[in-house]
Amino acid sequence: MPKMKTNSSAKKRFKLTGTGKIARKSAFKRHILTKKTTKQKRNLTNTALVADSDMGNVKRMLCMGK
């Protein structure tokens, strides 16, 4: 059986933490930043963890099992 292919877009967007969780960047920080407050933009800079409901889909794209 051939090897599983990792989804190329997923490997660029997610990274594994030391404890095995999956980190992601926050959305809404690319454009139209003039109407957002400085506090809002600062808080969007931080990374967040992938939600439990999305974990299965992300792990499947990264070929990490279920």
Beta strands, then each sheet from edge to edge (+ up, - down):
strand 1: 15-16
strand 2: 22-25
strand 3: 47-49
sheet 1: 1+ 2- 3+
end
